[in-house]
């Protein structure tokens, strides 16, 4: 949510800021702005719309500035507009501030400032913070101290970068609850909400701690944390390939990411399967076989697509290990009083590692003495750092707002955990474990073969360009796939879609079915096959149109469904990693045909760092 970049150095700040914002635009894209510092003054430009619109604005003489901050916004307080866009200024216009997060007590702070005669132009919580910093500066404080004292009055979440016209070549940044990273260069430093904005300049980064405030100049970074001089041990090296954050010839990041799944799945599996013993080793979990044996219950917490992979995890873990699993929406878990008995562990799933609700659920579990394990993509993210141990899914940067490769890699990691637990608990024999290992190893090639048939999926998708509603059905381990298929379609094509366990259809949703209602059904040859066929018959009897995701070579279904997309056969518990692929492609092609902005769907943003 919202992207922040700040630069201080010897280069043209504007280029670094615009380049950085383009990399961060997936975090929010309703408005954008920057502030550039020159000769004891600040030049602020902002606009509604995309970073490209901001780039077209004329910065005047500030174009040669070497210090600046910038922002791309996902609105929380106040509609998207130029006035509400960041940066916001203090009353004198000598302070500029960009912010990601929410200031929860902004109303009471605003009242106090109004009483002091300070007026406001925007509807945002951020402007309150800018004015607050300004009022601290007016007391004669330097920028660092003013920011520190202003933040001491604030309740909420923030990642901020602040400039003062009176402190040249210096910026102050701080974080609490929203991510912020400092890129450490040679005679230049960059601060950003995500390393994506930094890697083309330097690969040496420092992840700021919760509550940390830093003062950044071209040659130094000093911090409010216990190590004020920021020793070099805090520097971590980012080893991404820049190509990973480029579109690489694909029309959209989402398509590139769908196509990169054979590779991302290979990365998830690499070095983790033990064919000889028919098990998996996930070093990051730091669990011995005895530790695993002592696990009595697992609570999985996550949001959105990550929650769907968690739900698949429930089916797979319970099936392979007989350990009971509860799957909780992080936003619900955090606000109730969950029962967490001895022997319970928590798996926290998050692509970004920054989702506010997931982070809060994790913190609640830790407070209650529960051991927590992360299944995270973004290395060094808050959830990765705060969980007791964890596994990186190694999917590489996911930039398309709709999550695809992270989902399949999360599901793969959950299958590896299920396998390891199943073996440790003695629920799976070595031979059974070896057979699952073989099936897991074959998955990336099978994904490749589904992708090779994408033309057929594109052709079929044309049928649905003008659909208004869509139903997705699946049973057992494929029920979460139905949920995920529906989510993918609605978020990028704006077609209303619902996912249901197939048998639930007759308890209500069947009323919606007519000849205009497409129904996508995961109908693979697994234990539930016959039942799913009956559900398809029920749809057909009401003149519904059925798109079936079926096992290669299934002739029976061809006579029943209107359209069939085939996937290779695989162990029942691993099917979701394959059955979701045609559904990802389907939603992609439908959205493209409807002229939707696939990578930046309306109202959405990647990395939901607000509640
Ligand atoms: C949907 C999507 C979201 C995220 C959710 C959790 O395509 O991307 O539903 O899955 O916001 O995000 P993470 O996994 O970053 O915690």
Boltz pocket constraint, residues with backbone or C-beta under 6 A from the ligand:
constraints:
  - pocket:
      binder: B
      contacts: [[A, 303], [A, 304], [A, 305], [A, 306], [A, 307], [A, 349], [A, 350], [A, 351], [A, 352], [A, 353], [A, 354], [A, 355], [A, 358], [A, 401], [A, 402], [A, 403], [A, 404], [A, 487], [A, 488], [A, 491], [A, 605], [A, 607], [A, 608]]
      max_distance: 6.0
